[in-house]
Amino acid sequence: MSHLSSQAATVLALLFPLALGSPAAAQIVCLILDTEQQRVTYPIVVGDALHLNFRHSIYGSQVEEQLQVAPGGFRANKLRYAEFRLVEFYGHESATNEDDWWIVHNPGREFPTLDLRASPESSIRITFLDQTISLRNDTAMDGRARLSVSACPRKSNG
């Protein structure tokens, strides 16, 4: 009996990591980019990284936001600011200086949508997986764009 239990435990030990890493274990959702002109949908997996890079429209300093895709939106991980005054502008209580960047660790804060605004002085670069989307004022007619996460539309069979 113990031999059978040992074999079963070995099989389970080998199969369990495979099940966790299998596509069936990954929750696929759609990243949705809405602008005045169009809606574009990108399949993405919950937990994948998403980065926003832009020049702040008032101060002209570089901002990098490192987020993670969540089932109902986005989870903030780390925010990087080129100047300390941006830490204050966004109302963060503390930041550390690492390699000439002001870093705010913001784990767990979730946002259902991200409202973005590109201007002639400030384009926004959105990076995820192997894709980069550049939003400029001419990409979104009025400069506004919204990022959200939703279930992917099902394909119809005919």
Disulfide bonds with the S-S distance in Angstrom:
Cys30-Cys152 2.03
